[in-house]
Amino acid sequence: MPDDLYIRYLTAARQLADHQAECPACRAEEPCPVARPLQDRFARLQDAYLQRTKR
Ligand SMILES: [Zn+2]
């Protein structure tokens, strides 16, 4: 069932994907200072979401 954590997880995934779709550096798999915080947040939310689903 949808909840706040799940929505934030999906939003972070969407923001990262949207950025990567429009960023030449990310498409070339080069380090990008804009993408890094987005990736960090996505990783944190994914961890939290997956950990909770396991229980
Ligand atoms: Zn980028």
N, CA, C, O and the ligand as a Tripos MOL2 file, in Angstrom:
@<TRIPOS>MOLECULE
protein
  221   219    56     0     0
PROTEIN
NO_CHARGES

@<TRIPOS>ATOM
      1 N           0.8590   -1.1940    0.0000 N.3       1 MET1
      2 CA          0.0000    0.0000    0.0000 C.3       1 MET1
      3 C           0.8920    1.2410    0.0000 C.2       1 MET1
      4 O           1.9190    1.2820    0.6780 O.2       1 MET1
      5 N           0.4940    2.2250   -0.7510 N.am      2 PRO2
      6 CA          1.3550    3.4280   -0.8810 C.3       2 PRO2
      7 C           1.4710    4.1530    0.4420 C.2       2 PRO2
      8 O           0.4870    4.2940    1.1690 O.2       2 PRO2
      9 N           2.6610    4.6100    0.7540 N.am      3 ASP3
     10 CA          2.8520    5.4120    1.9470 C.3       3 ASP3
     11 C           3.9100    6.4590    1.6620 C.2       3 ASP3
     12 O           4.4220    6.5600    0.5470 O.2       3 ASP3
     13 N           4.2270    7.2310    2.6780 N.am      4 ASP4
     14 CA          5.1130    8.3710    2.4810 C.3       4 ASP4
     15 C           6.5050    7.9400    2.0300 C.2       4 ASP4
     16 O           7.0760    8.5380    1.1180 O.2       4 ASP4
     17 N           7.0500    6.9080    2.6630 N.am      5 LEU5
     18 CA          8.4020    6.4710    2.3120 C.3       5 LEU5
     19 C           8.4460    5.9870    0.8650 C.2       5 LEU5
     20 O           9.3700    6.3110    0.1200 O.2       5 LEU5
     21 N           7.4470    5.2150    0.4830 N.am      6 TYR6
     22 CA          7.3970    4.6920   -0.8770 C.3       6 TYR6
     23 C           7.3080    5.8350   -1.8870 C.2       6 TYR6
     24 O           7.9680    5.8050   -2.9250 O.2       6 TYR6
     25 N           6.4960    6.8310   -1.5810 N.am      7 ILE7
     26 CA          6.3380    7.9740   -2.4870 C.3       7 ILE7
     27 C           7.6470    8.7480   -2.5920 C.2       7 ILE7
     28 O           8.0380    9.1660   -3.6820 O.2       7 ILE7
     29 N           8.3270    8.9390   -1.4570 N.am      8 ARG8
     30 CA          9.6090    9.6540   -1.5180 C.3       8 ARG8
     31 C          10.6460    8.8560   -2.2970 C.2       8 ARG8
     32 O          11.4620    9.4210   -3.0250 O.2       8 ARG8
     33 N          10.6050    7.5450   -2.1360 N.am      9 TYR9
     34 CA         11.5130    6.6620   -2.8670 C.3       9 TYR9
     35 C          11.2680    6.7960   -4.3780 C.2       9 TYR9
     36 O          12.2140    6.9460   -5.1510 O.2       9 TYR9
     37 N          10.0250    6.7430   -4.7840 N.am     10 LEU10
     38 CA          9.7060    6.8720   -6.2040 C.3      10 LEU10
     39 C          10.0570    8.2600   -6.7280 C.2      10 LEU10
     40 O          10.5420    8.3970   -7.8510 O.2      10 LEU10
     41 N           9.8130    9.2910   -5.9150 N.am     11 THR11
     42 CA         10.1280   10.6540   -6.3390 C.3      11 THR11
     43 C          11.6260   10.8190   -6.5440 C.2      11 THR11
     44 O          12.0540   11.4410   -7.5160 O.2      11 THR11
     45 N          12.4190   10.2720   -5.6480 N.am     12 ALA12
     46 CA         13.8690   10.3610   -5.7890 C.3      12 ALA12
     47 C          14.3320    9.6230   -7.0420 C.2      12 ALA12
     48 O          15.2080   10.1020   -7.7630 O.2      12 ALA12
     49 N          13.7440    8.4650   -7.2970 N.am     13 ALA13
     50 CA         14.1020    7.7050   -8.4980 C.3      13 ALA13
     51 C          13.7420    8.4940   -9.7450 C.2      13 ALA13
     52 O          14.5060    8.5180  -10.7100 O.2      13 ALA13
     53 N          12.5890    9.1350   -9.7300 N.am     14 ARG14
     54 CA         12.1270    9.9070  -10.8770 C.3      14 ARG14
     55 C          13.0300   11.1090  -11.1090 C.2      14 ARG14
     56 O          13.3930   11.4060  -12.2460 O.2      14 ARG14
     57 N          13.3960   11.8070  -10.0210 N.am     15 GLN15
     58 CA         14.2480   12.9850  -10.1600 C.3      15 GLN15
     59 C          15.6120   12.6120  -10.7180 C.2      15 GLN15
     60 O          16.1630   13.3270  -11.5560 O.2      15 GLN15
     61 N          16.1550   11.4960  -10.2560 N.am     16 LEU16
     62 CA         17.4560   11.0550  -10.7470 C.3      16 LEU16
     63 C          17.3560   10.6730  -12.2230 C.2      16 LEU16
     64 O          18.2160   11.0430  -13.0230 O.2      16 LEU16
     65 N          16.3200    9.9430  -12.5790 N.am     17 ALA17
     66 CA         16.1550    9.5180  -13.9760 C.3      17 ALA17
     67 C          15.9340   10.7270  -14.8790 C.2      17 ALA17
     68 O          16.4850   10.7950  -15.9780 O.2      17 ALA17
     69 N          15.1310   11.6760  -14.4150 N.am     18 ASP18
     70 CA         14.8800   12.8890  -15.2090 C.3      18 ASP18
     71 C          16.1750   13.6560  -15.4400 C.2      18 ASP18
     72 O          16.4410   14.1200  -16.5490 O.2      18 ASP18
     73 N          16.9750   13.7870  -14.3910 N.am     19 HIS19
     74 CA         18.2340   14.5070  -14.5340 C.3      19 HIS19
     75 C          19.1610   13.7760  -15.5110 C.2      19 HIS19
     76 O          19.7450   14.3890  -16.4050 O.2      19 HIS19
     77 N          19.2840   12.4790  -15.3290 N.am     20 GLN20
     78 CA         20.1980   11.7110  -16.1750 C.3      20 GLN20
     79 C          19.7750   11.7580  -17.6420 C.2      20 GLN20
     80 O          20.6160   11.7070  -18.5400 O.2      20 GLN20
     81 N          18.4730   11.8560  -17.8760 N.am     21 ALA21
     82 CA         17.9900   11.8840  -19.2530 C.3      21 ALA21
     83 C          18.4070   13.1700  -19.9580 C.2      21 ALA21
     84 O          18.5360   13.1930  -21.1810 O.2      21 ALA21
     85 N          18.6170   14.2350  -19.1940 N.am     22 GLU22
     86 CA         18.8910   15.5330  -19.8070 C.3      22 GLU22
     87 C          20.3170   16.0060  -19.5770 C.2      22 GLU22
     88 O          20.6660   17.1090  -19.9980 O.2      22 GLU22
     89 N          21.1530   15.2060  -18.9200 N.am     23 CYS23
     90 CA         22.4870   15.6620  -18.5590 C.3      23 CYS23
     91 C          23.5370   14.9270  -19.4090 C.2      23 CYS23
     92 O          23.6830   13.7100  -19.3020 O.2      23 CYS23
     93 N          24.2590   15.6670  -20.2440 N.am     24 PRO24
     94 CA         25.2590   15.0210  -21.1040 C.3      24 PRO24
     95 C          26.3290   14.3010  -20.3010 C.2      24 PRO24
     96 O          26.7970   13.2380  -20.7110 O.2      24 PRO24
     97 N          26.7310   14.8700  -19.1480 N.am     25 ALA25
     98 CA         27.7680   14.2340  -18.3370 C.3      25 ALA25
     99 C          27.2780   12.8860  -17.8200 C.2      25 ALA25
    100 O          28.0010   11.8930  -17.8940 O.2      25 ALA25
    101 N          26.0630   12.8460  -17.3010 N.am     26 CYS26
    102 CA         25.5220   11.5980  -16.7730 C.3      26 CYS26
    103 C          25.3310   10.5710  -17.8990 C.2      26 CYS26
    104 O          25.5540    9.3780  -17.6970 O.2      26 CYS26
    105 N          24.9220   11.0330  -19.0640 N.am     27 ARG27
    106 CA         24.7190   10.0910  -20.1710 C.3      27 ARG27
    107 C          26.0540    9.5130  -20.6210 C.2      27 ARG27
    108 O          26.1150    8.3970  -21.1380 O.2      27 ARG27
    109 N          27.1150   10.2740  -20.4230 N.am     28 ALA28
    110 CA         28.4500    9.7740  -20.7540 C.3      28 ALA28
    111 C          29.0680    9.0530  -19.5670 C.2      28 ALA28
    112 O          30.2260    8.6390  -19.6210 O.2      28 ALA28
    113 N          28.2870    8.9000  -18.4800 N.am     29 GLU29
    114 CA         28.7410    8.2490  -17.2570 C.3      29 GLU29
    115 C          29.9590    8.9410  -16.6690 C.2      29 GLU29
    116 O          30.8710    8.2940  -16.1520 O.2      29 GLU29
    117 N          29.9610   10.2700  -16.7540 N.am     30 GLU30
    118 CA         31.0130   11.0570  -16.1160 C.3      30 GLU30
    119 C          30.4900   11.5560  -14.7700 C.2      30 GLU30
    120 O          29.2810   11.6960  -14.5870 O.2      30 GLU30
    121 N          31.4000   11.8270  -13.8250 N.am     31 PRO31
    122 CA         30.9620   12.3390  -12.5300 C.3      31 PRO31
    123 C          30.2260   13.6640  -12.6990 C.2      31 PRO31
    124 O          30.6770   14.5510  -13.4240 O.2      31 PRO31
    125 N          29.1050   13.7810  -12.0290 N.am     32 CYS32
    126 CA         28.2860   14.9780  -12.1700 C.3      32 CYS32
    127 C          27.9090   15.4800  -10.7740 C.2      32 CYS32
    128 O          27.2970   14.7410  -10.0030 O.2      32 CYS32
    129 N          28.2650   16.7260  -10.4350 N.am     33 PRO33
    130 CA         27.9890   17.2470   -9.0880 C.3      33 PRO33
    131 C          26.4990   17.3990   -8.8140 C.2      33 PRO33
    132 O          26.0840   17.4230   -7.6550 O.2      33 PRO33
    133 N          25.6970   17.5010   -9.8540 N.am     34 VAL34
    134 CA         24.2500   17.6230   -9.6460 C.3      34 VAL34
    135 C          23.6400   16.2690   -9.3230 C.2      34 VAL34
    136 O          22.7330   16.1660   -8.4970 O.2      34 VAL34
    137 N          24.1400   15.2390   -9.9740 N.am     35 ALA35
    138 CA         23.5350   13.9090   -9.8160 C.3      35 ALA35
    139 C          23.9160   13.2600   -8.4920 C.2      35 ALA35
    140 O          23.1720   12.4290   -7.9710 O.2      35 ALA35
    141 N          25.0660   13.6300   -7.9460 N.am     36 ARG36
    142 CA         25.5420   12.9070   -6.7670 C.3      36 ARG36
    143 C          24.5900   12.9900   -5.5740 C.2      36 ARG36
    144 O          24.2720   11.9540   -4.9900 O.2      36 ARG36
    145 N          24.1190   14.1880   -5.1850 N.am     37 PRO37
    146 CA         23.1490   14.2090   -4.0730 C.3      37 PRO37
    147 C          21.8590   13.4750   -4.4120 C.2      37 PRO37
    148 O          21.2240   12.8960   -3.5310 O.2      37 PRO37
    149 N          21.4730   13.4970   -5.6720 N.am     38 LEU38
    150 CA         20.2620   12.7620   -6.0640 C.3      38 LEU38
    151 C          20.4900   11.2630   -5.9020 C.2      38 LEU38
    152 O          19.6050   10.5420   -5.4400 O.2      38 LEU38
    153 N          21.6710   10.7970   -6.2810 N.am     39 GLN39
    154 CA         21.9860    9.3760   -6.1410 C.3      39 GLN39
    155 C          22.0620    8.9740   -4.6780 C.2      39 GLN39
    156 O          21.5890    7.9060   -4.2910 O.2      39 GLN39
    157 N          22.6760    9.8590   -3.8510 N.am     40 ASP40
    158 CA         22.7650    9.5680   -2.4200 C.3      40 ASP40
    159 C          21.3770    9.4210   -1.8080 C.2      40 ASP40
    160 O          21.1030    8.4800   -1.0640 O.2      40 ASP40
    161 N          20.5090   10.3750   -2.1390 N.am     41 ARG41
    162 CA         19.1760   10.3390   -1.5520 C.3      41 ARG41
    163 C          18.4010    9.1180   -2.0330 C.2      41 ARG41
    164 O          17.7060    8.4620   -1.2560 O.2      41 ARG41
    165 N          18.5270    8.8220   -3.3190 N.am     42 PHE42
    166 CA         17.8470    7.6520   -3.8520 C.3      42 PHE42
    167 C          18.3410    6.3810   -3.1600 C.2      42 PHE42
    168 O          17.5420    5.5160   -2.8030 O.2      42 PHE42
    169 N          19.6640    6.2710   -2.9710 N.am     43 ALA43
    170 CA         20.2200    5.0800   -2.3240 C.3      43 ALA43
    171 C          19.7060    4.9490   -0.8930 C.2      43 ALA43
    172 O          19.3480    3.8580   -0.4510 O.2      43 ALA43
    173 N          19.6720    6.0730   -0.1720 N.am     44 ARG44
    174 CA         19.1900    6.0290    1.2200 C.3      44 ARG44
    175 C          17.7340    5.6010    1.2970 C.2      44 ARG44
    176 O          17.3710    4.7530    2.1120 O.2      44 ARG44
    177 N          16.9020    6.1890    0.4480 N.am     45 LEU45
    178 CA         15.4830    5.8620    0.4730 C.3      45 LEU45
    179 C          15.2540    4.4250    0.0230 C.2      45 LEU45
    180 O          14.3790    3.7370    0.5500 O.2      45 LEU45
    181 N          16.0410    3.9700   -0.9530 N.am     46 GLN46
    182 CA         15.8890    2.5970   -1.4170 C.3      46 GLN46
    183 C          16.2430    1.6170   -0.2980 C.2      46 GLN46
    184 O          15.5330    0.6380   -0.0670 O.2      46 GLN46
    185 N          17.3540    1.8960    0.3940 N.am     47 ASP47
    186 CA         17.7420    1.0490    1.5260 C.3      47 ASP47
    187 C          16.6250    0.9890    2.5580 C.2      47 ASP47
    188 O          16.2140   -0.0900    2.9870 O.2      47 ASP47
    189 N          16.1410    2.1620    2.9480 N.am     48 ALA48
    190 CA         15.1030    2.2210    3.9760 C.3      48 ALA48
    191 C          13.8520    1.4820    3.5210 C.2      48 ALA48
    192 O          13.2320    0.7560    4.2990 O.2      48 ALA48
    193 N          13.4880    1.6690    2.2650 N.am     49 TYR49
    194 CA         12.2700    1.0360    1.7620 C.3      49 TYR49
    195 C          12.4280   -0.4900    1.7020 C.2      49 TYR49
    196 O          11.5370   -1.2280    2.1220 O.2      49 TYR49
    197 N          13.5690   -0.9550    1.1750 N.am     50 LEU50
    198 CA         13.7780   -2.3920    1.0390 C.3      50 LEU50
    199 C          13.8980   -3.0420    2.4070 C.2      50 LEU50
    200 O          13.3960   -4.1470    2.6120 O.2      50 LEU50
    201 N          14.5620   -2.3670    3.3540 N.am     51 GLN51
    202 CA         14.6930   -2.9300    4.6950 C.3      51 GLN51
    203 C          13.3380   -3.1180    5.3350 C.2      51 GLN51
    204 O          13.0910   -4.1260    5.9970 O.2      51 GLN51
    205 N          12.4610   -2.1520    5.1400 N.am     52 ARG52
    206 CA         11.1610   -2.2490    5.7770 C.3      52 ARG52
    207 C          10.3150   -3.3230    5.1130 C.2      52 ARG52
    208 O           9.5280   -3.9940    5.7800 O.2      52 ARG52
    209 N          10.4740   -3.4940    3.7900 N.am     53 THR53
    210 CA          9.6860   -4.5180    3.1020 C.3      53 THR53
    211 C          10.0870   -5.9070    3.5530 C.2      53 THR53
    212 O           9.2650   -6.8240    3.5560 O.2      53 THR53
    213 N          11.3500   -6.0690    3.9370 N.am     54 LYS54
    214 CA         11.8360   -7.3980    4.3260 C.3      54 LYS54
    215 C          11.1590   -7.9110    5.5850 C.2      54 LYS54
    216 O          10.9570   -9.1140    5.7520 O.2      54 LYS54
    217 N          10.8060   -6.9710    6.4800 N.am     55 ARG55
    218 CA         10.2970   -7.3930    7.7680 C.3      55 ARG55
    219 C           8.9540   -8.0990    7.6920 C.2      55 ARG55
    220 O           8.4120   -8.5080    8.7190 O.2      55 ARG55
    221 ZN         24.2990   14.9650  -14.4110 Zn       56 ZN56
@<TRIPOS>BOND
     1     1     2 1
     2     2     3 1
     3     3     4 2
     4     3     5 am
     5     5     6 1
     6     6     7 1
     7     7     8 2
     8     7     9 am
     9     9    10 1
    10    10    11 1
    11    11    12 2
    12    11    13 am
    13    13    14 1
    14    14    15 1
    15    15    16 2
    16    15    17 am
    17    17    18 1
    18    18    19 1
    19    19    20 2
    20    19    21 am
    21    21    22 1
    22    22    23 1
    23    23    24 2
    24    23    25 am
    25    25    26 1
    26    26    27 1
    27    27    28 2
    28    27    29 am
    29    29    30 1
    30    30    31 1
    31    31    32 2
    32    31    33 am
    33    33    34 1
    34    34    35 1
    35    35    36 2
    36    35    37 am
    37    37    38 1
    38    38    39 1
    39    39    40 2
    40    39    41 am
    41    41    42 1
    42    42    43 1
    43    43    44 2
    44    43    45 am
    45    45    46 1
    46    46    47 1
    47    47    48 2
    48    47    49 am
    49    49    50 1
    50    50    51 1
    51    51    52 2
    52    51    53 am
    53    53    54 1
    54    54    55 1
    55    55    56 2
    56    55    57 am
    57    57    58 1
    58    58    59 1
    59    59    60 2
    60    59    61 am
    61    61    62 1
    62    62    63 1
    63    63    64 2
    64    63    65 am
    65    65    66 1
    66    66    67 1
    67    67    68 2
    68    67    69 am
    69    69    70 1
    70    70    71 1
    71    71    72 2
    72    71    73 am
    73    73    74 1
    74    74    75 1
    75    75    76 2
    76    75    77 am
    77    77    78 1
    78    78    79 1
    79    79    80 2
    80    79    81 am
    81    81    82 1
    82    82    83 1
    83    83    84 2
    84    83    85 am
    85    85    86 1
    86    86    87 1
    87    87    88 2
    88    87    89 am
    89    89    90 1
    90    90    91 1
    91    91    92 2
    92    91    93 am
    93    93    94 1
    94    94    95 1
    95    95    96 2
    96    95    97 am
    97    97    98 1
    98    98    99 1
    99    99   100 2
   100    99   101 am
   101   101   102 1
   102   102   103 1
   103   103   104 2
   104   103   105 am
   105   105   106 1
   106   106   107 1
   107   107   108 2
   108   107   109 am
   109   109   110 1
   110   110   111 1
   111   111   112 2
   112   111   113 am
   113   113   114 1
   114   114   115 1
   115   115   116 2
   116   115   117 am
   117   117   118 1
   118   118   119 1
   119   119   120 2
   120   119   121 am
   121   121   122 1
   122   122   123 1
   123   123   124 2
   124   123   125 am
   125   125   126 1
   126   126   127 1
   127   127   128 2
   128   127   129 am
   129   129   130 1
   130   130   131 1
   131   131   132 2
   132   131   133 am
   133   133   134 1
   134   134   135 1
   135   135   136 2
   136   135   137 am
   137   137   138 1
   138   138   139 1
   139   139   140 2
   140   139   141 am
   141   141   142 1
   142   142   143 1
   143   143   144 2
   144   143   145 am
   145   145   146 1
   146   146   147 1
   147   147   148 2
   148   147   149 am
   149   149   150 1
   150   150   151 1
   151   151   152 2
   152   151   153 am
   153   153   154 1
   154   154   155 1
   155   155   156 2
   156   155   157 am
   157   157   158 1
   158   158   159 1
   159   159   160 2
   160   159   161 am
   161   161   162 1
   162   162   163 1
   163   163   164 2
   164   163   165 am
   165   165   166 1
   166   166   167 1
   167   167   168 2
   168   167   169 am
   169   169   170 1
   170   170   171 1
   171   171   172 2
   172   171   173 am
   173   173   174 1
   174   174   175 1
   175   175   176 2
   176   175   177 am
   177   177   178 1
   178   178   179 1
   179   179   180 2
   180   179   181 am
   181   181   182 1
   182   182   183 1
   183   183   184 2
   184   183   185 am
   185   185   186 1
   186   186   187 1
   187   187   188 2
   188   187   189 am
   189   189   190 1
   190   190   191 1
   191   191   192 2
   192   191   193 am
   193   193   194 1
   194   194   195 1
   195   195   196 2
   196   195   197 am
   197   197   198 1
   198   198   199 1
   199   199   200 2
   200   199   201 am
   201   201   202 1
   202   202   203 1
   203   203   204 2
   204   203   205 am
   205   205   206 1
   206   206   207 1
   207   207   208 2
   208   207   209 am
   209   209   210 1
   210   210   211 1
   211   211   212 2
   212   211   213 am
   213   213   214 1
   214   214   215 1
   215   215   216 2
   216   215   217 am
   217   217   218 1
   218   218   219 1
   219   219   220 2
@<TRIPOS>SUBSTRUCTURE
     1 MET1         2 RESIDUE 1 A MET
     2 PRO2         6 RESIDUE 1 A PRO
     3 ASP3        10 RESIDUE 1 A ASP
     4 ASP4        14 RESIDUE 1 A ASP
     5 LEU5        18 RESIDUE 1 A LEU
     6 TYR6        22 RESIDUE 1 A TYR
     7 ILE7        26 RESIDUE 1 A ILE
     8 ARG8        30 RESIDUE 1 A ARG
     9 TYR9        34 RESIDUE 1 A TYR
    10 LEU10       38 RESIDUE 1 A LEU
    11 THR11       42 RESIDUE 1 A THR
    12 ALA12       46 RESIDUE 1 A ALA
    13 ALA13       50 RESIDUE 1 A ALA
    14 ARG14       54 RESIDUE 1 A ARG
    15 GLN15       58 RESIDUE 1 A GLN
    16 LEU16       62 RESIDUE 1 A LEU
    17 ALA17       66 RESIDUE 1 A ALA
    18 ASP18       70 RESIDUE 1 A ASP
    19 HIS19       74 RESIDUE 1 A HIS
    20 GLN20       78 RESIDUE 1 A GLN
    21 ALA21       82 RESIDUE 1 A ALA
    22 GLU22       86 RESIDUE 1 A GLU
    23 CYS23       90 RESIDUE 1 A CYS
    24 PRO24       94 RESIDUE 1 A PRO
    25 ALA25       98 RESIDUE 1 A ALA
    26 CYS26      102 RESIDUE 1 A CYS
    27 ARG27      106 RESIDUE 1 A ARG
    28 ALA28      110 RESIDUE 1 A ALA
    29 GLU29      114 RESIDUE 1 A GLU
    30 GLU30      118 RESIDUE 1 A GLU
    31 PRO31      122 RESIDUE 1 A PRO
    32 CYS32      126 RESIDUE 1 A CYS
    33 PRO33      130 RESIDUE 1 A PRO
    34 VAL34      134 RESIDUE 1 A VAL
    35 ALA35      138 RESIDUE 1 A ALA
    36 ARG36      142 RESIDUE 1 A ARG
    37 PRO37      146 RESIDUE 1 A PRO
    38 LEU38      150 RESIDUE 1 A LEU
    39 GLN39      154 RESIDUE 1 A GLN
    40 ASP40      158 RESIDUE 1 A ASP
    41 ARG41      162 RESIDUE 1 A ARG
    42 PHE42      166 RESIDUE 1 A PHE
    43 ALA43      170 RESIDUE 1 A ALA
    44 ARG44      174 RESIDUE 1 A ARG
    45 LEU45      178 RESIDUE 1 A LEU
    46 GLN46      182 RESIDUE 1 A GLN
    47 ASP47      186 RESIDUE 1 A ASP
    48 ALA48      190 RESIDUE 1 A ALA
    49 TYR49      194 RESIDUE 1 A TYR
    50 LEU50      198 RESIDUE 1 A LEU
    51 GLN51      202 RESIDUE 1 A GLN
    52 ARG52      206 RESIDUE 1 A ARG
    53 THR53      210 RESIDUE 1 A THR
    54 LYS54      214 RESIDUE 1 A LYS
    55 ARG55      218 RESIDUE 1 A ARG
    56 ZN56       221 GROUP 0 **** ****
